[in-house]
Amino acid sequence: MENSSDIVVRANELVKNVIETAQTIVGCRPVDQGALSDYKMKNIDWVTCKDFTVDIGKKQIEEYISTWEIDSSWLYSLEFVHEIQLEYHKQYNYRVQWSVPTRRTPIPRGTACVFFVIEISKIKPQTLPVEVYFFVESNRLIYRPGKTRFREKWLKDVIESKAFLQDTVKF
């Protein structure tokens, strides 16, 4: 006959196996925390509010994009869209349009946009860095440089959803 400590150990092993099997079936394996702790969020030193210009903003966005871990086949064009004057700050909006042109299709069927907003405060000290955030087309989540790891999958998802929509609409 087994003692109570052996039963507890076996019960714990059984519960652990059941949870792991369920996670595998559902497809939600737990994230390896060791792998996450080794990753260092990448960011750049953003310009101060007083030194900001539209061109400097464009250069800094390009510098920040260069820290993203995406395949080299992705190409982008970056353009300044407009400036918005608000009560307590100014917003400078940029659009980065991504695609994967190939030799067979130099004009890609779909593109995905990432929109950057650079905010210059009218009330905070002008020696502070600009506030920057970005969001991906058709997505409401707002990401901040240095707090978010950009995923190439976000671009692929936008392009795939556009392709799906194009295929369902008959002209």
Residue pairs with C-beta under 8 A, 6 or more apart in sequence:
2 10
23 29
23 30
39 149
41 146
41 147
41 148
41 149
42 67
42 68
42 146
42 149
43 64
43 67
43 145
43 146
44 60
44 63
44 64
44 67
44 145
45 129
46 60
46 129
46 130
46 132
46 145
47 56
47 57
47 60
47 129
47 130
48 126
48 127
48 128
48 129
48 130
49 120
49 121
49 124
49 125
49 126
49 127
49 128
49 129
49 130
50 126
50 127
52 92
52 118
52 120
52 130
54 80
54 83
54 92
57 80
57 92
57 94
57 118
57 130
58 78
58 80
58 94
61 78
61 94
61 96
61 116
61 118
62 78
64 132
64 145
65 76
65 78
65 96
68 150
68 152
69 149
69 150
69 152
70 150
70 152
70 155
71 152
73 100
73 102
74 98
74 99
74 100
74 152
74 155
75 98
75 99
75 100
75 101
76 96
76 97
76 98
76 99
77 96
77 97
78 94
78 95
78 96
78 97
79 94
79 95
79 97
80 92
80 93
80 94
81 93
81 94
81 95
81 115
82 93
83 90
83 91
83 92
83 93
84 90
84 91
84 93
87 122
88 121
88 122
88 123
89 119
89 120
89 121
89 122
89 123
89 131
90 119
90 120
90 122
91 117
91 118
91 119
92 117
92 118
92 119
92 120
93 115
93 116
93 117
94 115
94 116
94 117
94 118
95 113
95 114
95 115
95 116
96 113
96 114
96 115
96 116
97 111
97 112
97 113
98 111
98 112
98 113
98 114
98 155
99 108
99 110
99 111
99 112
99 159
100 108
101 107
101 108
102 108
109 159
109 163
109 166
110 158
110 159
110 160
110 162
110 163
110 166
111 159
112 136
112 137
112 154
112 155
112 156
112 158
112 159
112 162
113 136
113 137
113 158
114 134
114 135
114 136
114 137
114 155
115 134
115 135
115 136
115 137
116 132
116 133
116 134
117 132
117 133
117 134
118 130
118 131
118 132
119 130
119 131
119 132
119 133
120 130
121 128
121 131
132 144
132 145
133 142
133 143
133 144
133 145
134 142
134 143
134 145
135 141
135 142
135 143
136 143
136 154
136 155
136 158
137 158
138 158
138 161
139 154
139 158
143 150
